[in-house]
């Protein structure tokens, strides 16, 4: 493109040349016109004045010379004008040629510029299309964002809102469409906030800003983030009302936390991840003898070095978020030996990340002393509660516990247990003749001799008065018991010399019963040993007698079907009841009906002693019908007496359960005695459940439809599985005695109990435990979620009374 000054000069020169030519032409024309007129005038002058001119030739010559001079000057001027005109014309031509060339170059440059502009327009169009596509993608992402977003024009007009923002505004306004809606219409009180200043600032500086605004009318706090977006303002916002309200009281909360910490009975410190103090209560400062300068800017490790050793092994657990309890340890504080324990609990920030720890410390020195004193007191009390004050031997209560443990051990190890019931012959005479002081000394000496001639694993107990018992455990042969009994008879019969001529003499009559031959439980063994002791007394005293059943202990081989049929006909069969105890609610919630046979010769027989003989016989159906009718009648009687809500369960034999008429008979009796739903239950053995056929499943479901509570008993690790139980309507799983009896003695059995409890809970069933006999068993079961229990610990089977109350603990 030509420079503007250059172009102006060319035009000026061209115009000057043209003007000069025109002037030259005018001058030349004027000259010739002048000369012509001059010549004419002179000629006429000379013609009229010829005479004069002739006379004055010299003047004429002068005039002629003047004329020639004028002609020469005029011609020179004309020639100069022509030459100048030619020069100006040539120069103008050259300038014109240059101008044409420059114009051509300028046209080429203009074409190139136009081409570049075309490419630029095409590129701008592509950029705009890409920008629009990108904006569409961004809008799509924004629409899916959980943050509220809107794009605003300079006048606060809404150009775009995402889904989250629409949802937010729909809660606070009735606007259905947001196109061309002004933000001030949706939030009328936003102008009274600092939003306008932030908005204007972002427009001017194009720098993003964040602010918190409070909407007075809506009573809401909003966090906004404003961005400059191609002449528009993008606004992200979130409702932070809940967070703001919770943070408003942080400062006062810290003060309140400090006050709360100061009211704690423990020494408490709040520290960061580097164990640097953030906050402590006054008790912490006093307990460790610290000052402000020892806390501010310092760590727990610096101020209390004894913590470092305790914390080192658990650092990794703390970082994982575990709560660490450091057991009691001894350290020196303020020159004194102290015992303390502490708990370290991680605390988390708003992002759920661990940001520090809370250390709670309890000084246990005094408590430890009190515990030792209390333990001594408890031992004394326990000794008084479980031991005889005179002799120091276990008393009657501890004897029963030891006997139950011995029977459990014998059952597990397939060993025998011997029970010796000892009564002193002639002790009353010693008291009467030598006095009670000597009698007391004699009882102490007898207990000493009994302990000296028994093993440490055996138990010698005083039952009261002059009666003693000895439990001999893990016996292989009966002869071993006889040897011990003979030795005891001998040493007890030796004289007791108390000096000053005072000599006391007593002998021993011993009755012996053996497990399992003479009884499967402690009650039977004690009864039989007691009977044998009286036989020893009646046989001359100073000897021992083994229990002889004489037909009292019967087995299934000795029972015939006809005998049981006669028992049914003679009304010799009856039901005893043993309670179920709910250890969670501390009450009896039900009873189990147990079949007994009042045998005219053998006395009271348990079901296990005679039912095995007829287990596969049709008479089992009759026995089951008898027991069910008796149970329904008993439930009816208890209802009339006001004892409502009791659950009564009966054992159902496989023969009875699989009988085709079973459901029909049960349904008939329920209606006849108006048995309430869920007040009658059937205990079904694992043997029945293991069949798992269509008949079993259908019978179970039919019973459940009648409102019967279904209990699976004798649960065994070799039998039932979760798959077999989950599709059947079972209400309760009853853990067998062989596992319960090994609590505290066999870890495998304890693990099986835990498994049964978990399985029952997972299947929506209630776990229950059978034959619970010791507090240790009860404690273990409760700790692992089994609260329904039955056993001698809570009550023994008994006949129903008018107002039946189980002898619960």
C-alpha positions, 0 to 999 in steps of 0.5 A: 500500500502506498504511503499517504504523503508520497501519494499526496506529493505525486498528485501535487506535482501532477497538478502543478505541471498542468497548471504550469502548462496552462499558465505558459500557454496563457503567457505565450498567447498574451505575448503574441496578441500584444505583439500583433497589436503593437506591430499594427499600431506602430505600422499605422503610426509610422504610416501617418507619421512617415514624414516624421519618421523619415525625419527621425530615423534614429528614433525608428531604429531605437524602436526597432531595437526595442522591439527586437529586444522584446521579441528575443526576451519573449522567445526566450521566455517562451522557449523556457516555458516550453522546456519547463513544460516538457520537463514537468510533463516528463517528470509527471509521466515518470511519476505516473508510471511509478504511481501505476506500478505502486497501485498494481503492487497495492492491488496485489497486497490487497488481494493477499490481505483479502485472502488472509482475511478469508482464511481468518474468517474460516478459522474464526468460524471453526474456532467458534464452532469448536467453542460452541461444541466445547460449551455444549460439552461443558454445559453437559458436565455442568448439568450433571454436577451436584454443585449448583451452577448458573451463567449470568449476563451483565444485567444478572439475567440468567443464561443457563442453569444446571439441573442442581440449580433448578432443583435448588430454586424449585424448592425456594421459588415457584419458577418453572422456566429459567430462560430470561429470568433475572437472578434478582427475581429468584433471590430478591434480597441478593442485592443487599448482600456483597454479591453485587460488589463481587460480581462487578469485581469479577467483570472488571478484573476477570479474576475469579472470586469466592464469597459467602452471602446470607439471604435474609428472606430465605434464612439461608447461607450460600457459598458462591464462586464467580468466574469470568467466561467470555463476557459472561459470569459463571456462578457456582453456589452451594447451600452451606446453611447447616455447615455455617450454623455448626461453625458459627459456634466453633469458638464458643464450642471450643470454650464449651469443650474446655469446660466439659473437659474440665468436668471430666473425672479423667485427665484428658488432652487433645493433640495433633498428629505430631502429638502436639498439645491442642487442648487439655483439661485442668486435671491433666495439668495438675496430675502431671505437674505441668505448667503453661510453658510446658504445654504450649508448643510442646508435645505429650512425648516431651512433657511426659516421657513415659508415654513414648515407650507405651505409644511406640508399639501402637503408632501404626494402629492409631494411624489406621484409626483404631482405638487403642487402650493401653493397660495399666503400667507403672511410672514415676511422676512427681517423684512418686510411683504411680499406676495409670492406664490411658486410651488413645482415640483418633478424631477426624475432621470434616473430610473424615481424615484423622487430624489428631488424637484424644488421650484419656488418662486414668490414674489407677494407683489408688484404685489398684490399692482398693482393688487389692483390698477388695480382692482380699475381701472378695476372697475372704467372702468367697471363702466364707461363702464357699468354704466351711468356717471351721475346717476351711473345706469347701461347703455344700454349695462349692461341693455341688459345683465341683461334682458337676465339673467332675461329671463333665470331665468324666463324660468327656474323658470316658472316665469314672467318678467316685463319690464318698459320703462320710458320716462320723460314728460316735461324734455326738458322744465326743461333744457330750462328754468332752465338750464342743471345743474338743468336738470342733478340734476333732472336726478340724483334725478329721478334715486334715486327715481326709486331705492328707489321704486324697489327691490334690485333684480330688475334693474333700467337702464338709456338708454340715455337722459331722458329714463329709464328702470326697469326690474322686475324679478320673478313676479307671477302676472301681477298686481304686475307690475301694482302696481310698475308702479303706484307707480313710476308714483306717485313718479316721478310726485312729485316736485323737490325743489332745493332751491332759489325758483327753483322747477322742475316738470316732469311726467313719461309715462311708457310702459310695456311688460311681458315675456313670454306673450309679447315676448320670447326674449329681442328684442321683449320685448323692442320693445313692451315696447317702443310701449306701452310707446308711447301709454302712451304718446299719452293717456295723459302722466303721466300714464302706459300702458301694451302692447296689442298684438292686433293680433301681437303675434300669436300661432299655434292655430290661423294659418291654413294650407291654410294660409301657402299655400297662403304664399307660393304662395304669396312669403311671406316666406323668409330666415334670416341668423344667423352666426356660430362663431369659437371662436378658430380661431376668425372668422365666419365659417358658417350661419344657415338659419332661416325661416320667414313669412312676414305676411301681418297682424301680421308682421314678424313671426318666424318659431316656431309661425306657423310651429307647425300648419302644422308639420304633413301636407304634406305642410311641404315637400313643405316648406322644398323644398322652404327653401332648394332651397332658401338656395342653391341659396343663396350659389350660390350667395355668391360663385359668390361674392367671399364669399367662404367656408361658411357652410350653415345649414337648419333645417329639419322637421321630416315630410320632413326627412322621406319623400321617395323622400327626398334624390332624391330632395336634390340630384337634387338641389345640382346638379342644383345649383352646391353646393360644398361638405361640404358647405351645412348642415342639422340640424336634431332634436333629435326627428328624431334620437330617432327613430333610425330605418333603414329608418333614418340610411339609409337616414343619410348615403345617405345624407353623401354620397352627401357631406351634413354636418349633425348636431344633434340639441336640444341635451337632457340628456333624449334623445340621447345616445352614442350607438345611435350616434356612428354608424351614420355619424354625424358631429356636436352635437348642445347643446340646449339653455336650458343648455347654459342659465343656465351656472353659475347658475345651476351646473347640467346643466354645468355638462351635457354640459361637458358630451355632449362635451366629448361625441362629442369629443369621437365620433369624432364629433364637439360640438357646442352651441346654443343661447350664449348670455353672455361672461360668457357662452362663457368663460365656453364653451371655457374652456371645449373645445367647440369653435363653437357657435351661439347666440346674443353675436355674431350676430342676424338673418338678411336678406342677403346683397350683401356682407353678413357679420355676425355682429360678436363681 
